[in-house]
Amino acid sequence: MQGNSDFGPHKKRRTIQDYQKDAFSTRVTGILSLARSGVGFVTPENGGADILVPERDVGAALPGDTVEVQMLPPERPGGRPLGRVLSVLSRATQDFVCTLHREGRYWTAVPILACGNRTFNIKKPGTARDGDRVIVRFSAWDNPHLNPDAELVGVIGSADNPSLDTLAIEKAWHLQSEFPEEVLREAQAVSARLKTPGERLDLRDACIITIDPETARDYDDALSLTVDEKGRRVLGVHIADVSHFVREGSALDQEARKRGTSVYLIDHVLPMLPEQLSNGVCSLVQGEDRLAFSAFITFDGRGTPVARNFARSIIRSSRRMTYEEAMQVIEQNGAGPEAVPAHIRTLIGELHALSQQLRRNRFDHFSLDLTSNEPRLILGPDGRVTDILPSEHNAAHELVEEAMIAANEAVAWELASRRIPHLCRFHDAPDPEKLEELRTSLEGIGLRCGDLSNPGVLLRLLRAVRGTGLDSYVSMLVLRAMKRAEYSADNEGHFGLAKRYYSHFTSPIRRYPDLVAHRQLALALAGDRTRQPARETLRAIAWSSTKTEFNAAQAERDLEEIKKYRFLEEKLRRGKPPVFDGVVVRVMEFGAFIEVPALQISGMAHVSAISSSFLRYDGFRQHLTGGGLDIGPGTHVRVSVTHVDYEQRHIDFTVREVEKTAAPDFALSLKEKADAHAPAGRAARIPFGPLAGKPVPRTRKAKKAGPATAAEKKAATKRKKAAAQKEKLAKKERRADKKAARTPKAASRLVSRPLRPGRSASAHHEP
């Protein structure tokens, strides 16, 4: 496997501080992954934080190899653990997809995925030609100062053929497109179980709808909303009951666990389950009887969950809605489109009102808004990108998202309240070192923030840059600082969503952990604790599911990246350099780095490609000035693409237009914009969302009239001096707190310490 192998099964999660206790003598065994820059990352076998290996210390190791690492002292106190590869314990038996090049009498193969600066020497290319995509297998590496040797084991086709991009990515990430015959036969047989539903709650007469993209082929979730006898809203989330068809230990189950997740590539999907299930009996088709697992969450007038119930059910979808249709209903306040029945429009309006209330509540408890509008690539029949359009994320998407989050949280609460070990969706707080790197990057573009360990500050930061052109870049920086979400057998909370308990339940067609959650919830409702999986089994499933999820996400991103660069390269070849609006994110003495939000891709413009005039570099402000221009972080520019290095993933820009006004001073505007978009209530210091207590409502004191008499003036002066002295002492205490927070021990206490049930009070009390 190429890329980060992610966390393995573990009993105790290691943190950066664990390595720092004995940094000079610790030796760690783990799996190596390499970035395109050559930097390595070793994921310890016993789990924990990845160890950074500088390029000079990687040695003769390749991605996927099991290596022994000597721990090195961090570059600065509290910094990320560093390491040096001492030896390769075992080579990964894997193939690399490369592009074959001929250089005189020699042949080299350049990997299409991040593999550091490694290229392979090929002695016998066989029938392969220069420029072909090939599959190679490592054979020997006698001299670490030279490239490793590899043998050619397969030919995919010409690298210039865009229709082969998807196949190349599938081979590079070892993704399976076909199902074994045994699995297909079983899928065909279990479809008959639709006729034997067993005892279920009959909801076929209820008003239930699905909301999905126009191009969706499977529908695994449906929604309803009713009012109980007390006038409270009851949200119904109905999920396809995949566990009724896929029984534990069957061939279908083993294949689903092996795949872990469906992979959504640009031009097609590699499903976790065969089509007979994913697009057949498990798809909640309009007007057809389908088996579901229903979660009912009752909300009070403030949008707080006060009760939850679960039942296996049989439903009949009343209407299949698209996001576009739902958005029309929301925008027109239920007036249209006329093709949608009135009672369906009313339901969508009520669901929208509830979702927006839940969304506000979530952000008031410091859930992070990291929604990113990824560009949508339109492919032609030959696999070429014909257009790149912005993807939409609107209130219709939020309606479904909030309902799914509510159901996932309710299931986690239910299993936790019954003290049943289960698969959780775990998202840890960022490491202090990562937050320091984020602070440095933000200051580089003129953003000076407060305590980034406070989720409220991160939330206000993301809202402050919205609409400035820097939003996608800042979101990317924040995402890099965050730890990856993973699956865990321990309840440790979700930092990004600010949830104490959170599991995945709503997509059993495409995620194996959701299927496991269905089985566990069914056993819990039946009162059967003996058949619940052991914690060690859950840990193994969590590890494999996290790994396959990471591989799937990387494969999707790699294919999109290939298509973007191919699109730009094709435009240049035709003599039509594409022109985009961009924003400067960093300025150096030799040029400016520019982010193109429409593509979510970045490149560089050399000073000679910015202006023919002499440009002076102001290192203090990080600005380039001269010739009537003032270019700094945040400056909006219009650029054309002049060069694309497909293999190295580099783009060169030429600046055509520059915003004539000076670059915005975000350090000044951040506080103003942050306060304007800040949540209605917040606590002073909350290290993990709602876990430190309920939000403190903001109050404003009315201004009093100034003193009129000399005595009043004297008393006012005395009070002013006392207040100044108090503020001076408070500043001193804050400086001491900040200094303590920078130490590893304090940082761990405030940010990184895993939080478990019963260790702290929650803003959401168990109903």
VOMILO-213532 format. One record per residue (C-alpha): residue in three letters; x, y, z negated. Coordinates in steps of 0.2 Angstrom, whole numbers, padded with zeros to 4 digits, always signed. Last residue first. Example, Ala and Ser with C-alpha at 12.3 -4.5 7.8 and 13.67 -1.06 7.14 Angstrom:
SER+0068-0005-0036;ALA+0062-0022-0039;
//
This chain:
PRO-0161+0061-0141;GLU-0142+0061-0144;HIS-0136+0078-0146;HIS-0128+0088-0132;ALA-0117+0101-0139;SER-0106+0087-0145;ALA-0097+0086-0162;SER-0080+0078-0162;ARG-0071+0061-0165;GLY-0087+0051-0165;PRO-0085+0045-0147;ARG-0068+0047-0140;LEU-0057+0062-0134;PRO-0041+0058-0126;ARG-0028+0071-0131;SER-0023+0081-0116;VAL-0028+0099-0120;LEU-0027+0106-0137;ARG-0018+0093-0147;SER-0007+0089-0132;ALA-0002+0107-0130;ALA+0001+0108-0148;LYS+0013+0094-0148;PRO+0022+0098-0132;THR+0025+0116-0137;ARG+0017+0130-0126;ALA+0002+0130-0138;ALA+0012+0135-0152;LYS+0019+0150-0143;LYS+0001+0155-0138;ASP-0005+0153-0156;ALA+0009+0164-0162;ARG+0005+0177-0149;ARG-0013+0176-0154;GLU-0009+0178-0173;LYS+0001+0194-0169;LYS-0013+0201-0158;ALA-0025+0198-0173;LEU-0013+0207-0185;LYS-0013+0222-0173;GLU-0032+0221-0171;LYS-0034+0222-0189;GLN-0022+0237-0190;ALA-0032+0246-0176;ALA-0048+0242-0185;ALA-0042+0250-0201;LYS-0036+0265-0192;LYS-0053+0267-0184;ARG-0062+0265-0200;LYS-0052+0279-0208;THR-0055+0290-0193;ALA-0073+0287-0194;ALA-0073+0291-0213;LYS-0064+0307-0209;LYS-0076+0312-0195;GLU-0091+0308-0207;ALA-0084+0319-0220;ALA-0081+0333-0207;THR-0099+0332-0201;ALA-0107+0326-0185;PRO-0100+0309-0182;GLY-0103+0302-0165;ALA-0120+0293-0160;LYS-0120+0275-0161;LYS-0118+0264-0145;ALA-0129+0248-0146;LYS-0120+0232-0149;ARG-0120+0219-0136;THR-0123+0200-0139;ARG-0116+0185-0131;PRO-0123+0168-0136;VAL-0110+0156-0143;PRO-0110+0140-0134;LYS-0113+0124-0145;GLY-0099+0115-0152;ALA-0081+0110-0148;LEU-0086+0096-0136;PRO-0096+0107-0124;GLY-0081+0109-0112;PHE-0065+0101-0118;PRO-0053+0113-0126;ILE-0066+0126-0131;ARG-0059+0142-0138;ALA-0070+0158-0140;ALA-0086+0149-0136;ARG-0096+0154-0122;GLY-0114+0161-0117;ALA-0122+0169-0101;PRO-0109+0161-0090;ALA-0097+0173-0081;HIS-0101+0180-0064;ALA-0099+0199-0068;ASP-0086+0195-0081;ALA-0075+0186-0069;LYS-0077+0200-0056;GLU-0071+0213-0068;LYS-0057+0203-0075;LEU-0051+0198-0058;SER-0052+0215-0050;LEU-0036+0222-0058;ALA-0024+0207-0056;PHE-0033+0204-0039;ASP-0024+0220-0032;PRO-0030+0219-0014;ALA-0018+0220+0000;ALA-0017+0237+0007;THR-0029+0243+0020;LYS-0026+0240+0038;GLU-0031+0222+0038;VAL-0018+0214+0050;GLU-0021+0209+0068;ARG-0012+0197+0080;VAL-0001+0188+0068;THR+0008+0174+0077;PHE+0007+0157+0068;ASP+0018+0142+0067;ILE+0011+0125+0061;HIS+0020+0111+0053;ARG+0014+0093+0050;GLN+0031+0085+0052;GLU+0024+0072+0066;TYR+0013+0085+0074;ASP+0024+0100+0075;VAL+0012+0113+0082;HIS+0018+0129+0089;THR+0010+0146+0094;VAL-0007+0146+0084;SER-0015+0163+0085;VAL-0018+0174+0069;ARG-0030+0186+0063;VAL-0026+0193+0046;HIS-0034+0196+0029;THR-0021+0201+0015;GLY-0024+0191-0001;PRO-0006+0189-0005;GLY+0004+0203+0003;ILE+0005+0213+0019;ASP+0007+0232+0020;LEU+0009+0237+0038;GLY+0012+0255+0045;GLY+0028+0249+0054;GLY+0035+0243+0037;THR+0030+0233+0022;LEU+0031+0215+0017;HIS+0024+0211+0000;GLN+0029+0200-0015;ARG+0026+0214-0027;PHE+0043+0212-0036;GLY+0051+0204-0021;ASP+0047+0219-0010;TYR+0052+0213+0008;ARG+0055+0227+0021;LEU+0048+0224+0038;PHE+0057+0231+0053;SER+0045+0234+0067;SER+0041+0220+0080;SER+0028+0214+0068;ILE+0021+0198+0062;ALA+0029+0185+0073;SER+0047+0192+0070;VAL+0043+0190+0051;HIS+0039+0172+0054;ALA+0021+0166+0052;MET+0019+0150+0043;GLY+0005+0137+0042;SER-0010+0132+0032;ILE-0025+0120+0035;GLN-0043+0121+0028;LEU-0048+0122+0046;ALA-0060+0137+0045;PRO-0051+0143+0029;VAL-0035+0146+0038;GLU-0021+0149+0025;ILE-0006+0159+0029;PHE+0012+0158+0023;ALA+0021+0174+0027;GLY+0039+0177+0033;PHE+0057+0177+0030;GLU+0058+0188+0014;MET+0044+0177+0007;VAL+0025+0181+0006;ARG+0012+0168-0001;VAL-0007+0166+0002;VAL-0010+0177+0017;VAL-0028+0175+0023;GLY-0033+0169+0040;ASP-0046+0172+0054;PHE-0042+0160+0068;VAL-0036+0161+0086;PRO-0033+0145+0097;PRO-0019+0146+0110;LYS-0027+0143+0127;GLY-0013+0137+0138;ARG-0020+0119+0140;ARG-0006+0112+0130;LEU-0009+0124+0116;LYS-0027+0119+0115;GLU-0022+0100+0115;GLU-0009+0104+0100;LEU-0023+0112+0090;PHE-0035+0098+0092;ARG-0021+0085+0089;TYR-0017+0094+0073;LYS-0035+0093+0067;LYS-0037+0075+0072;ILE-0022+0069+0063;GLU-0027+0079+0047;GLU-0045+0071+0048;LEU-0037+0054+0049;ASP-0026+0057+0035;ARG-0040+0064+0024;GLU-0051+0049+0027;ALA-0037+0037+0024;GLN-0032+0046+0008;ALA-0050+0045+0001;ALA-0051+0027+0005;ASN-0034+0023-0003;PHE-0039+0033-0019;GLU-0056+0023-0020;THR-0047+0007-0018;LYS-0035+0011-0032;THR-0048+0017-0044;SER-0059+0002-0040;SER-0044-0010-0044;TRP-0040-0002-0060;ALA-0058-0001-0066;ILE-0061-0019-0062;ALA-0046-0025-0071;ARG-0051-0014-0086;LEU-0069-0021-0086;THR-0063-0038-0086;GLU-0052-0034-0101;ARG-0067-0026-0110;ALA-0077-0042-0108;PRO-0092-0043-0096;GLN-0109-0043-0104;ARG-0116-0061-0103;THR-0118-0063-0122;ARG-0126-0046-0125;ASP-0143-0051-0118;GLY-0156-0039-0124;ALA-0165-0038-0108;LEU-0162-0019-0107;ALA-0144-0022-0110;LEU-0143-0036-0097;ALA-0151-0024-0084;LEU-0139-0010-0089;GLN-0124-0021-0087;ARG-0129-0027-0070;HIS-0133-0010-0063;ALA-0117-0003-0070;VAL-0107-0017-0061;LEU-0115-0011-0045;ASP-0110+0007-0048;PRO-0092+0001-0051;TYR-0093-0007-0034;ARG-0096+0009-0024;ARG-0105+0010-0007;ILE-0122+0001-0009;PRO-0121+0003-0028;SER-0122+0022-0026;THR-0132+0030-0041;PHE-0124+0022-0057;HIS-0107+0030-0060;SER-0103+0033-0078;TYR-0102+0049-0089;TYR-0102+0052-0108;ARG-0095+0068-0115;LYS-0098+0078-0100;ALA-0089+0094-0095;LEU-0091+0090-0077;GLY-0072+0093-0073;PHE-0067+0086-0090;HIS-0076+0070-0089;GLY-0076+0060-0106;GLU-0066+0047-0114;ASN-0077+0032-0116;ASP-0066+0017-0113;ALA-0067+0004-0099;SER-0060+0017-0087;TYR-0063+0022-0069;GLU-0053+0037-0062;ALA-0054+0056-0059;ARG-0038+0063-0053;LYS-0029+0075-0065;MET-0032+0093-0061;ALA-0018+0105-0057;ARG-0019+0100-0038;LEU-0038+0103-0039;VAL-0034+0121-0046;LEU-0022+0125-0032;MET-0035+0118-0019;SER-0048+0129-0027;VAL-0037+0144-0026;TYR-0034+0141-0007;SER-0052+0138-0003;ASP-0057+0154-0013;LEU-0043+0165-0006;GLY-0054+0173+0008;THR-0061+0185-0005;GLY-0079+0178-0005;ARG-0077+0168-0021;VAL-0060+0173-0030;ALA-0069+0178-0046;ARG-0080+0163-0047;LEU-0065+0151-0047;LEU-0056+0161-0060;ARG-0072+0162-0071;LEU-0073+0143-0071;LEU-0054+0141-0075;VAL-0056+0154-0089;GLY-0071+0144-0096;PRO-0061+0128-0095;ASN-0049+0135-0108;SER-0032+0127-0105;LEU-0029+0141-0092;ASP-0028+0154-0106;GLY-0029+0171-0098;CYS-0027+0174-0079;ARG-0015+0185-0069;LEU-0019+0183-0050;GLY-0007+0192-0038;ILE-0004+0178-0026;GLY+0012+0172-0034;GLU+0003+0174-0051;LEU-0008+0161-0046;SER+0006+0149-0041;THR+0015+0152-0058;ARG-0001+0149-0068;LEU-0005+0133-0058;GLU+0013+0127-0062;GLU+0010+0131-0081;LEU-0007+0122-0080;LYS+0002+0107-0073;GLU+0015+0107-0087;PRO+0000+0109-0100;ASP-0007+0092-0093;PRO-0025+0094-0086;ALA-0040+0087-0095;ASP-0044+0069-0091;HIS-0058+0063-0079;PHE-0065+0047-0084;ARG-0080+0039-0075;CYS-0085+0025-0087;LEU-0086+0006-0084;HIS-0094-0002-0099;PRO-0091-0008-0117;ILE-0109-0009-0125;ARG-0111+0001-0141;ARG-0130+0002-0138;SER-0128+0021-0139;ALA-0114+0020-0126;LEU-0124+0010-0114;GLU-0139+0022-0115;TRP-0127+0038-0115;ALA-0118+0031-0099;VAL-0135+0028-0090;ALA-0141+0045-0094;GLU-0125+0053-0088;ASN-0126+0045-0071;ALA-0145+0049-0070;ALA-0142+0068-0074;ILE-0127+0068-0061;MET-0138+0061-0048;ALA-0152+0073-0051;GLU-0139+0088-0051;GLU-0131+0082-0034;VAL-0148+0079-0025;LEU-0154+0097-0029;GLU-0137+0104-0026;HIS-0137+0097-0008;ALA-0153+0106-0005;ALA-0147+0122-0013;ASN-0133+0123+0000;HIS-0116+0115+0005;GLU-0114+0117+0023;SER-0099+0111+0034;PRO-0090+0123+0044;LEU-0088+0118+0063;ILE-0074+0111+0072;ASP-0077+0107+0090;THR-0072+0095+0104;VAL-0061+0084+0094;ARG-0055+0070+0105;GLY-0060+0052+0102;ASP-0064+0048+0120;PRO-0083+0049+0117;GLY-0081+0067+0110;LEU-0078+0071+0092;ILE-0086+0085+0081;LEU-0075+0089+0066;ARG-0084+0096+0051;PRO-0074+0108+0040;GLU-0074+0105+0022;ASN-0084+0117+0012;SER-0076+0115-0005;THR-0086+0113-0021;LEU-0074+0115-0036;ASP-0087+0123-0048;LEU-0080+0117-0065;SER-0091+0113-0079;PHE-0089+0125-0093;HIS-0104+0122-0104;ASP-0113+0137-0097;PHE-0109+0129-0080;ARG-0119+0114-0084;ASN-0134+0123-0090;ARG-0134+0134-0074;ARG-0134+0118-0064;LEU-0147+0110-0074;GLN-0158+0125-0071;GLN-0155+0125-0053;SER-0159+0107-0052;LEU-0176+0110-0061;ALA-0181+0123-0049;HIS-0176+0113-0034;LEU-0185+0098-0040;GLU-0201+0109-0042;GLY-0199+0116-0024;ILE-0196+0099-0017;LEU-0212+0092-0025;THR-0222+0106-0019;ARG-0216+0103-0001;ILE-0220+0085-0003;HIS-0238+0089-0009;ALA-0240+0101+0006;PRO-0235+0088+0019;VAL-0220+0092+0030;ALA-0224+0095+0048;GLU-0228+0113+0043;PRO-0210+0117+0039;GLY-0214+0127+0029;ALA-0222+0137+0015;GLY-0214+0129+0000;ASN-0204+0144-0005;GLN-0198+0148+0013;GLU-0180+0145+0008;ILE-0183+0130-0002;VAL-0194+0121+0011;GLN-0181+0125+0025;MET-0168+0118+0014;ALA-0177+0102+0012;GLU-0179+0101+0031;GLU-0160+0104+0034;TYR-0155+0091+0020;THR-0166+0078+0029;MET-0182+0071+0021;ARG-0188+0053+0022;ARG-0206+0053+0015;SER-0217+0043+0004;SER-0203+0030+0000;ARG-0211+0014-0007;ILE-0206+0008-0023;ILE-0203-0008-0033;SER-0196-0006-0050;ARG-0182-0011-0063;ALA-0184+0000-0077;PHE-0175+0013-0087;ASN-0181+0027-0100;ARG-0173+0043-0106;ALA-0178+0056-0118;VAL-0174+0074-0123;PRO-0163+0080-0109;THR-0161+0099-0110;GLY-0168+0109-0095;ARG-0174+0124-0106;GLY-0192+0119-0105;ASP-0189+0101-0111;PHE-0182+0088-0099;THR-0187+0069-0098;ILE-0175+0057-0089;PHE-0183+0042-0080;ALA-0170+0030-0072;SER-0177+0018-0059;PHE-0168+0002-0052;ALA-0175-0001-0035;LEU-0183-0015-0024;ARG-0190-0009-0008;ASP-0208-0009+0000;GLU-0207+0000+0017;GLY-0215+0017+0021;GLN-0199+0027+0022;VAL-0184+0016+0021;LEU-0175+0014+0004;SER-0160+0004+0011;CYS-0156-0012+0001;VAL-0165-0023+0013;GLY-0157-0017+0028;ASN-0144-0004+0031;SER-0133-0008+0017;LEU-0139-0026+0015;GLN-0139-0033+0033;GLU-0126-0021+0037;PRO-0113-0030+0026;LEU-0107-0023+0010;MET-0093-0011+0006;PRO-0095-0002+0023;LEU-0081+0004+0035;VAL-0090+0019+0042;HIS-0088+0027+0059;ASP-0082+0041+0069;ILE-0075+0053+0055;LEU-0070+0039+0043;TYR-0082+0036+0028;VAL-0074+0021+0018;SER-0086+0011+0008;THR-0079+0006-0009;GLY-0071-0007-0020;ARG-0066-0018-0005;LYS-0060-0032-0016;ARG-0075-0030-0027;ALA-0087-0030-0013;GLU-0079-0046-0005;GLN-0080-0055-0022;ASP-0098-0050-0024;LEU-0103-0056-0007;ALA-0094-0072-0009;SER-0104-0074-0026;GLY-0096-0072-0043;GLU-0110-0060-0049;ARG-0125-0060-0038;VAL-0127-0047-0024;PHE-0146-0047-0019;HIS-0154-0041-0036;SER-0138-0032-0040;VAL-0142-0020-0025;ASP-0157-0013-0034;ALA-0158+0003-0023;ILE-0158+0018-0034;HIS-0173+0028-0040;VAL-0170+0044-0050;GLY-0186+0050-0058;LEU-0186+0067-0067;VAL-0199+0069-0080;ARG-0204+0087-0084;ARG-0212+0090-0100;GLY-0231+0095-0102;LYS-0233+0085-0118;GLU-0243+0071-0109;ASP-0229+0069-0096;VAL-0226+0079-0080;THR-0219+0071-0064;LEU-0204+0072-0053;SER-0198+0059-0040;LEU-0182+0056-0031;ALA-0174+0042-0020;ASP-0157+0035-0019;ASP-0149+0022-0008;TYR-0154+0028+0009;ASP-0143+0020+0023;ARG-0141+0026+0041;ALA-0138+0044+0038;THR-0136+0056+0053;GLU-0148+0069+0048;PRO-0140+0070+0030;ASP-0150+0063+0016;ILE-0165+0067+0005;THR-0177+0052+0000;ILE-0194+0055-0007;ILE-0206+0047-0020;CYS-0224+0052-0023;ALA-0230+0037-0033;ASP-0242+0024-0026;ARG-0228+0011-0024;LEU-0221+0013-0041;ASP-0225-0005-0048;LEU-0213-0008-0063;ARG-0205-0025-0060;GLU-0207-0044-0064;GLY-0198-0054-0051;PRO-0194-0047-0033;THR-0196-0063-0024;LYS-0199-0057-0006;LEU-0184-0046-0005;ARG-0174-0061-0010;ALA-0175-0066+0008;SER-0161-0054+0012;VAL-0150-0066+0002;ALA-0148-0078+0017;GLN-0141-0066+0029;ALA-0129-0058+0017;GLU-0123-0076+0013;ARG-0119-0080+0031;LEU-0110-0063+0033;VAL-0100-0067+0018;GLU-0095-0084+0024;GLU-0090-0077+0041;PRO-0078-0065+0033;PHE-0082-0047+0035;GLU-0074-0036+0049;SER-0067-0018+0047;GLN-0054-0021+0034;LEU-0043-0007+0028;HIS-0024-0010+0027;TRP-0020+0009+0025;ALA-0009+0010+0040;LYS-0020-0002+0050;GLU-0036+0007+0047;ILE-0026+0024+0051;ALA-0020+0017+0067;LEU-0037+0010+0072;THR-0045+0027+0069;ASP-0031+0036+0079;LEU-0034+0024+0094;SER-0047+0035+0103;PRO-0035+0049+0102;ASN-0023+0041+0115;ASP-0006+0051+0115;ALA+0001+0039+0102;SER+0000+0026+0116;GLY-0005+0009+0110;ILE-0007-0002+0094;VAL+0008-0013+0096;GLY+0013-0026+0083;VAL+0027-0034+0073;LEU+0042-0023+0077;GLU+0056-0027+0065;ALA+0063-0015+0053;ASP+0080-0008+0048;PRO+0082+0005+0035;ASN+0090+0022+0039;LEU+0108+0026+0035;HIS+0115+0032+0018;PRO+0107+0018+0009;ASN+0118+0005+0019;ASP+0112-0013+0020;TRP+0093-0009+0021;ALA+0085-0025+0028;SER+0069-0031+0036;PHE+0054-0019+0034;ARG+0039-0023+0045;VAL+0034-0012+0059;ILE+0017-0009+0067;VAL+0018+0002+0083;ARG+0010+0018+0090;ASP+0019+0020+0107;GLY+0029+0036+0112;ASP+0043+0027+0120;ARG+0037+0010+0125;ALA+0033-0007+0117;THR+0036-0023+0126;GLY+0049-0029+0115;PRO+0056-0015+0104;LYS+0071-0025+0099;LYS+0083-0016+0087;ILE+0071-0005+0078;ASN+0079+0007+0065;PHE+0066+0014+0053;THR+0062+0032+0048;ARG+0061+0038+0030;ASN+0060+0057+0026;GLY+0047+0054+0013;CYS+0035+0041+0018;ALA+0019+0051+0021;LEU+0009+0043+0034;ILE+0013+0042+0053;PRO+0029+0033+0050;VAL+0043+0037+0062;ALA+0050+0022+0071;THR+0068+0023+0079;TRP+0075+0015+0095;TYR+0093+0017+0100;ARG+0102+0017+0116;GLY+0098+0036+0119;GLU+0086+0041+0107;ARG+0070+0031+0110;HIS+0055+0035+0099;LEU+0041+0023+0092;THR+0027+0031+0082;CYS+0024+0021+0066;VAL+0011+0011+0056;PHE+0020+0003+0042;ASP+0018-0015+0037;GLN+0018-0022+0019;THR+0026-0035+0008;ALA+0032-0023-0005;ARG+0050-0026-0010;SER+0054-0032-0028;LEU+0064-0026-0042;VAL+0072-0011-0033;SER+0085-0003-0044;LEU+0090+0012-0054;VAL+0077+0024-0047;ARG+0080+0041-0056;GLY+0066+0049-0067;LEU+0058+0065-0072;PRO+0044+0067-0085;ARG+0034+0084-0082;GLY+0039+0099-0092;GLY+0036+0102-0110;PRO+0053+0110-0112;ARG+0061+0113-0095;GLU+0068+0102-0081;PRO+0063+0087-0090;PRO+0076+0075-0097;LEU+0078+0059-0087;MET+0070+0042-0088;GLN+0079+0028-0079;VAL+0067+0020-0067;GLU+0065+0001-0062;VAL+0056-0001-0046;THR+0042-0011-0038;ASP+0041-0006-0020;GLY+0025+0001-0013;PRO+0033+0016-0004;LEU+0051+0012+0000;ALA+0067+0012-0011;ALA+0085+0014-0006;GLY+0089+0028-0018;VAL+0074+0039-0024;ASP+0086+0050-0035;ARG+0091+0063-0021;GLU+0072+0065-0017;PRO+0068+0070-0035;VAL+0058+0056-0044;LEU+0042+0062-0054;ILE+0035+0050-0066;ASP+0016+0047-0065;ALA+0007+0049-0081;GLY+0000+0033-0089;GLY-0002+0015-0085;ASN+0007-0001-0091;GLU+0014-0003-0074;PRO+0021+0014-0073;THR+0016+0024-0057;VAL+0032+0031-0050;PHE+0031+0046-0039;GLY+0044+0051-0026;VAL+0049+0067-0017;GLY+0054+0065+0001;SER+0044+0080+0007;ARG+0031+0069+0015;ALA+0027+0062-0002;LEU+0033+0045-0008;SER+0025+0031-0018;LEU+0034+0020-0030;ILE+0026+0006-0041;GLY+0032+0004-0059;THR+0045-0001-0072;VAL+0051+0011-0085;ARG+0067+0013-0094;THR+0068+0025-0109;SER+0085+0029-0115;PHE+0087+0048-0111;ALA+0069+0053-0113;ASP+0066+0046-0130;LYS+0051+0056-0137;GLN+0049+0065-0121;TYR+0041+0049-0112;ASP+0027+0048-0125;GLN+0024+0067-0124;ILE+0020+0066-0105;THR+0006+0054-0109;ARG+0004+0035-0110;ARG-0014+0028-0110;LYS-0015+0013-0122;LYS-0023-0004-0117;HIS-0019-0003-0098;PRO-0025-0010-0082;GLY-0015+0000-0068;PHE-0016+0018-0064;ASP-0014+0025-0047;SER-0005+0016-0032;ASN+0000+0033-0025;GLY+0003+0032-0007;GLN+0006+0017+0004;MET+0000+0000+0000;
//
